[in-house]
């Protein structure tokens, strides 16, 4: 259906009806509110109304949402909950959602409990880290048998320290005893980096000894509050570590015990989002002492149900179609096979109000290009079957649903081109037949083998590219005519059709008949002359117009480069087939027999999984690139604003509207 027609909505109502109306509009989910900031800048509006707001509720709900999200993350991490990439929201009817929410009174207390437990776990982990750091620092001193708190006696000082391992112990002793001949030096430990030692010297010679040790790059060691021997201290630290580990394990067990209540937390999280968004919507309303006002946009097909809600709440309202080229949000809605390909448009840009929705036009080309670039029957079947299973097993939504459905169709295209080109895991059938059965059996391509005849695929790719570009130019002509610019369509599109088609007929028409070549020549001449005299029509003066026309005519080089871009269809198609053949050849190097079969199996599985994965990604990227750069560049402006209605944007639960 392409871009959905939009309607502009303006509403005035009584303040007493505001909350009920917002709840009903949120349930409908079809109205987008406009910001009222511009109106408040006008004196006439500012004198009558003020901006509504409920910032306190928004702030409170944001805090509760963050707390619930943190609690859910803790449950997932500690409870080992793994959420599938394809898992969607849990569907609930409005009645079920309301019923479960009314029974969910302890959810907030549960959130606070889990978050408090997580804080205690973090505290325990911090203390454990400190203990482990202390243990690491004490381990080299384990053989030191004096108390760590003993730093001096009545007549002696005790020094602990390290020097680089490159310093010999004998040199260290000599240096110390030169400062105090009565000093005692003991080596405690030696590793690759440091020599650990203690020194007992006379108090009056302490400074001399320290000066001597500094000459050896001594690093003094102090253990602060530790008073006992290193061995006893390490034992005490280990005991405390075990206590903390046990405490951490108990805290984790408490958290894990709440895993069955995950659904309650998700429900609470989503209910807070609903309340936050409803409170945030107040900022898009203008109010007086007794009334409120808002305006916005909605799809034309939602008019009837919106009118009903507004009438129920005794509102005065106006609904009108947008003026020509008036900026408004854009809603895309596809039908049939084009629907999943909307993801390609969404990844690029939303159409502006002046654009055509390109999705229905790009869909067949994307379908063909993807399959042509992957072009292996087995790869295509695997891709389609995998996507089919995912669609059946999981309840997909949004962009993920579109992507999986699109890849399902692209797998069918891949299998089709694989049959035409004779690709079944590359040439796996012939390799297996020759290696294990000594047979020359093979499946011939229905059309041709691109690996042995790449020029045919290149020509075919360029022809497809030309059709693709001409389609884009045709869409631009249609848009120009739709906006009343008929002459622009003739001068900027149809003259180029004459020139480009004429050149092709002139170049290859001689193979058919001389008349075709002659017709092509005159078409090209008429097109070129027309472009020369009209391409610079916006310039001033005859010289300016001619120079502009020459510049436009020079644009033929860009058309040539655009067509050549489609050679990537050949490149990726060959890459898939050639890499597959290399994998099959490597797998067959071990020959036949049991060993050969095992080698073939391993190489086959690993190699083809890699080849398929990398080329599926390559086909996706390059098929998209051909749309974005070559096709969209001919007619698509983009930059539109996505329609974002006021609705229940829940994360875990999908509230399904009940059929009346």
N, C-alpha and C positions, 0 to 999 in steps of 0.2 A: 504493500500500500504506500510505501515511501513515507514522506513526512506527513504527519497527521495535522489536519487543520486545527488551529487554535482559536479559542474565544477569550476575549477580555472580559473580566468580571469585576464589577464595583459593587460594594455592599455597605449598607448602613443598617445598624441594628441597635437594640436596647442592651445596655450593660448587663442587665439581669439575664440575658440570653447568651452572653458571650461564651461562658464556659461550656454550656451544652452544645452550642454551635461548633466550637472548636473540636470537641470530642467527636461529633458526627462527621465533620469534614476530615478529621484525621482517619476515621474509620473508612471513609470513602477512598481517601488517598489519591484524589484526582485534581486538586487545586494547589497551585504554587502561589505563595504570597509575594508581592512586590515589597521592596524596601520603601519606607516612606520618608527617607532622609531628604530627598529633593523637595517634597511638598513642604516640609518644615522650614525650608529656606525661603519660602514665599511668605510675605507678610500677611496676605489674606488668610492663609491656612494657619500660620503660627498664632494669629490672634484668636482663633476659634478652638484649636485642638492642641493636644500635647501627645507625646509618644508614650505608649503604654509599655510596661515592663514588669517582670517578676524575677529580677536578678537574684534575689535571695534563694528562691526555689531552684533556679538554674544552678547556682553554686552548690547548694546542698545535694542536688541530684548528681552533679558531676563528681562530687566527693564519694557518694555512695556507689556510683558506677565504677570509679577507680578502685574502691575497696573490694567490690564484688569481682572485678577482673583480676585483682591480685590474689584473692582467695581461690578463684578457679585455676589460675596459673599454678598456685602452690599444689592444689589437688592433682593437676595433670603431671607436674614434675615428680612429686613424691609418691603419688598413687600409680605411677606407670601408665597413665592414660594416654594412649596414642590415637590422635584424631586423624582419620584418613584425609588425604588431599581432596578427595571427591565428596566427602561427607557434607550434606546440606543441613539446613535447619529442620527442626522437628515440627511437623505440621500439627496445629491445634485449631479447633474451631473456636469462635469467639466465646461460646458458652463454656467450652473446656478450659480456655485460658482464664476466664473470669472465675470459674470454680476452683481451679488449682491455685490461683493467686489468693483467693479468700482463705485457702487452707495453708497458706505459706507464711504464717505469722512469725515463725521463728527464724526465717531466712536471714534477716539482718543480724540477729544475735549470732547465728552460725558463721556468718562472714567475719564478724569481729573476733569470734573464738579462733577461727583458722588463722587470721592475720596475726593475732596475739601469739599463737603457737609458732608461727613462722618467725616472728621477732625473737622469741626465745631460742629457736633453732639457730638463728643468725648469731645471737649472743654466745651460745655454746660453741659454735664454730669459731668465733673470734677468740674465745678463751683457749680453745684447742690449738689454734694457730700460734698463740703466744707460748703455750706450753711446749709445742714441738720446736719452736725457735729456741727456747731456753734449753731444751734437751740437746739440740744440735750444738749449741755453744758450750755445753758442759761435757759432751762426750770425749773430746780430746783430753780433759782433765780428770778422767775417771780414775786414773792410777794415783792421782795426788791425794795423799792420805791425811792432810791437815785440814782443819775447818776453813771454809771459804771466808768466814768472818774474821779470821785471825790475820790482822795486817801488821801487828807489832806486839812486842813484849816490853818489859821494863827497859831492856838494853838493846833490843834488836828490832829491825824492820823486816817485813816479809813482802817481797815484790813478785807479782805474777805478770807474765807477758809473753809475747811472741816476737820472733825475728824471721826474716825470710829463710826458707829452707836452704838457700845457697850458703848461709853462714854456718861454718863448722862449729860444733859444740866446744871443741878444745879452744878455738879462737875466742869464743864467747867467754869461757872460763878465764882465759888469760887476761882479757880486757877488764873483767869485773875484779879479779884479784889484784890487778895493777892499781885499781882505785882503793881496794880494801882487801889486804892480804888474808884477813880472817873470814872473808865472805865464803858462803857455801852455795854452789850453783848445782841444780839438779835438772836433768832433762826429763820432762814428763811425757812428751809425745812428739812424734815427727811424722809429717805427711808430705805430700808433693809440694805444698805451698809454704808451710810454716813449721818452725821448730818451737814447741811450747816448753817453757821452763819456769822454775821459781828460783828466787835468790833470797838468802838470809844474810843480812849484813848488819854491822853496828849502826845504831841510829845516827851517830855523828857523821858517818860516812855515806849516808843515804843519798845525798845530793851528788857526791862524787860518783857513786855507782850508777845513778840515773844518767849522768852525763856520759859515762862510759858506754852504757847500753844504747843511748841515743846514737852513738857513733856506729852502732850495728843496726840502725833502723828499728829499734825496739818499739813495739806497740803495747802500752800498758793495758792490763786486763783487770776489770773490777766486776764483781758479781752482785753488787748492790745489797739487796736484802737477804741473800742466801747466807746462812751462818754455818750450816753443817758441812760435812765433807762432801765432795762431789758425788761419791757413790751413794751416800744416804740421800742426798738431794735428788739425784736421778731416780732413785727408788720412790721417793715421795711424789715426784713429778709424774712418774708412770702410773702411780696409784690414782692421782688426781685426773690424769688423762683417761683412765678406764672409767672413772666415775662420770666424766663429761661425755664420753662415748655412749655410756649406758643411758644417760639423761637424753642425749640427742636421739638415740634409738627409740626411747619411750615417747618423746615428743612426735617423732615421725609416725609412730604407730597410732597415736591419737589423731593425727591429720588423716592418715590412711583410713581410719575408721569412719571418716565422713565422706568417703568416696561415693557410697550409695546415695548420698544426698546431693550429688552434683546437679541433678536436674532442678532441684529447688533453687540452687544458687543461680543457675542460668535463667530461670523464670524471674527471679528477683532482679537480676542484672537487666533483663529486657524491660521489665516493668518500670525500672528507674529511667531507662532511655526514653520510654514513652512519656513519662511525666516530665522529664527534662525538656524534650522537644516541644511538648505542648506549652510549657512555661516560656520557652525561648521564642515561640511564635508570637507571644504578646508584643515583642519588640517591633513586629511588622504591622501593628495596629495603631490607629490614632483614636484618642478618646476625648470625650467631654465629661461633664458630671453625670450624664444619663445615657450617653450613646457611644458607639464605637464605629470605626470605618476601616475598611481595608480594600485593596484591589489586587488583582492577580490574573493568572491565566489557567485555562483548563482545556482539555481536548473537546472538540465539538460534540463527540458522541457521549460525553459525560453530562451534557447540559440538562437532560431531563432529571437525572437523579440529584444533581446539585440544586436545581430549581425546587425540587420537592423538599429538600432539607432546609433551604432558605425560607420557603413558605411555612414550614412547620414552626420555624423560630421567628415568624412574623418580621422578617427583614425586608427592607426596600433594596432592590438591586437592579442593575443594568447588565445585560450581556450583549456584546457586540463583536463583530469580526474585526480583526486588526486592519489598519489602514495599509495601503500598498507600501511595501518595503519597511513597515514599522518593525522595529526590533522586538522579538519575543522569543521565549524559550522554544526549543525544537525537540519534538518527540518523534522518534523513528519507530515504525511498526511494519514488519515485513510479513509476507504471506508465503507459504509453500517452501520450496527449496532454497529461496533466497534468505530465509530467516536466520540460519546459523552464520551466514557470511557477513552479517551486520557487525560481527566482532572485528572484522578487518577495517571497516569504516570507523568504528569506535576507537580503535587503537591509533588511528590517524588524527581525526578531528570530526567534530559535529558539523554537519552542513549549516551554512548561514541561511537566513530567511530567503535569500536570493538564489540559493543553490537547489539543484535537483538532488534528491537522495541517490548517491551513486551505487548503493548496495545491489539493487536488482540488475544493474548493468555489469558490475564487476564480478558477480557470482559465477556466471558461466565461464568467464575467462579464467578466474582463479581456479575453478574446478579443473579446467583443461590444463593449465600451466603446472599446477602442483603434480598432477598425475604424470604429465610428460617428463618432468624433472626427476621423479622417483622411478617411474616406469619399470616396476618389477611385479609380476603377478603375485608371487608369494608374499612380498612385503605389503602389497596392497590388501590382500586378504587378511593378513595378520593385523594390520592397522584397523581395518573395518570391524573384524571380530572382536578385537580388544575394546574398541570404542562401544560396540554394541553391548558387550558384557558390562562395561562401566555404567552405561545408560540404564541397563536393567537392574543392576545391583544397588546403585546409589540414586538418591533423589537430588539431581543436579539443579542448580539455579543460575540465573544471570549469565555472566561471561563464560564461566566454566561449562555450563550447559551448551552454549553456542560453540565453544571451541571443540568439545568432544563430538558434537553432532557434525561440525564442519569436517573434522578429521575422518569421521565415518564416511562421509560422501567422498572426500579426497582419496580414501583407501579404495573405493570403488573405481574412481578415475585411474588410480595407479594400476590396479589389476587389469583394467581395460587396455591401457597402453602397454602393459607388460605382455599381454597376449599378442598384441600387434607386433611387438618387437622381439618376442620369443624369450623373455626374461623370467626365469623361475629359480630364484636364488642365483641369479646370473646364469651360468652354464652348468649348474650343479647336476642336472639330470645326465648330461653327456659325460661329465667327469666321473660320476659314480658308476655309470654303465661301463666305461672303459677301464676303470681301476679295479672294480670288484667282479665284473661279469665279462670282461674282455669283449665288450660289444660296442659298436659305433652308433647305438641308438641315440636319437636326439629329437627334441620337439622343435620343429621349424617355426620361425615367426610367421604370423599371418600376413604381415606387410613386408618388413625388412629388418635386418639386424643393424642397429646404429653403430655398433663397434666396427663392423666391417664396411659400412657404407655411411660414414658420418656426413658427407656432403648432402645427401638426401635429407637428413634430419636438419642440417643447417638451413637449407632452402625452405623447408617446411616451417621451421621456427621463425624465419624472417617474414614469411607470408602471414603467419599468425600474428606477428608483431605489427605488421602493416594494418591488418584488419582491426587489431586492438586500438591502434592510434587513430585510425579513421573513425572508429566508433566514438572515441573521446572527442574528436573534432565535430562529429555530427551532434553530439550532446551539447557542445558549446553553441553550435548554430541554432539548435532548438531553443536554448535559453535566450539567445539574442533576439530571435523572432518573437518569443513569448513576451519579451520586454519591449517590443515595438522597434527593435533595431534591425530591420530587415536588410537594409543596405550593408550594415556591418557584417551580417551573416554571409552576404554574397561576396563582399570584398575580402573578408578575413578567413573565410572557410571554403566556400565553393570554388573560388579561384585557385586555391591551393589544391583542392580535389582535382581540378582540371590539369594543373601543372604536374602533380605527382602521378596521377593515373596515366596522363599522357606520356610522361617519361618512361613509365613501365611498359606501356604498349609499344612505344617507339623502340625500346631496347629489345623486347622479346617477341613483339608481334610479328616480326619477319619470319619467325618459325612457323606461323600459322598461314599468313598471307600478306602480301605487300600492302594491301589496302588497310589492314589493321595497323601496320607500322606507320602508314601515312596519316591515318586518323589520329594516332597517338602524337605524331609530330605537331599537327595543327592544334591539338588540345593543349600541348605543352606551351606552344607559342602564345596562344590566346591567354592561358593562365599566367605566364610570365609577364606579358605586356600589361595585363590587367593589374597584377600585383605591383608592377613598376609604377603605374600611374595612380594607384589608389592606396598603396601601402603608407605613403607619407601625407595623406589627406589632412591630417591634423596639424601639419607644419605650416609655417607662414611663408608665402612667396613661392614662385615656381621652382626656384633652385632648391629651396628647402624641401618642397614636396618630392622633387626628383631624387634628392639625396635620401630622403626618408624611404622612398620606394625602393631604391637600391639596397638600403639596409634591410628592409623587409624581405626582399628577394634573396639576400644573403642568408636568410633564415633557413634556406633549403639544406644547409649543412647540418643544422640542428636536427632536422627530420631524419637525415641520414644516420647521425649518431644515435638517435632514438631507436631507429629500426635495428641498428647493430647491437643495441643493448639486449635484444631478444636472443642473441647468440648464447646467452647464459642458459637457455632452455637446452641447447645442445651440450654445453659444458657439464651441467649437473646431470643430465641424462646419461652421458658417457661415464661420468665419475661413478655413478651408482653401479653401472654394468661392469666397468673395468675392475673396480675394487672387489666386486663380488667374484669375478673370475680369478683374481689374484688369490683371494681367500680359498676358493675351491682348489686351485693348483697347489697351494701350500698344504692343504689338508690331504692331498693325494700323494705327497712326497714319500710317505712311509709305505706306500704300496698297498696291496690287498691283505687279506688275513685278518685275524683278531686284532693284532697290534695296529695295523693300518686303519681298521674300522674305528678303534678307540681314538686314534690321533685325528682321524677325519671328523669324528663326532665333536671332539673338544674344539678343534680349530673352526669347524663349521658353526657351532653354537656361538662361541665368543666372537668370531669374526663377523658373522652376519648380524648379530645383535648390535655390535658397534657400527657396522656399515649402515644398517637401517636407522639407528638412532641419529647418527650424524647427518644422514641425507634427508630424513624427515625434517629435522631442524633446518637444514639448508634449503629444502624446497619451500618450507613455510616462510622463511625470511625472504628468499629471492622472488617467490610469487607475490609476496606483499610488496616488495620493492618495485616490481613492474607496475603494480597498481598505483602506488604512491607517487612515483617519480614520472613515469611515462604516461599513464592513463589520466590520473588526477591533474597532472600538469596541463592538460589540454582544456579542461573545463571546470574543475572543482576549486572553489575558493576556500571553504571551510571557515573555522573560527566562530561557529555558532555556539549558543548557550544551551546546555543540556537542560531539559525540563526536569525539575526536581520537586515533585509535589510534596505537600505536607502530609506525611503518612507515618505509619509505625515502622521505623527503621530498626527492627530488632536484629540481633546477631545470632541468637541460638534457637529461637522459636518463630515459626511462620504462622501468623494468625490468619487462618483461611476464612474468607467471607462465607457465611452460610447462605445457601440458596433459599429464597423465599417461596 
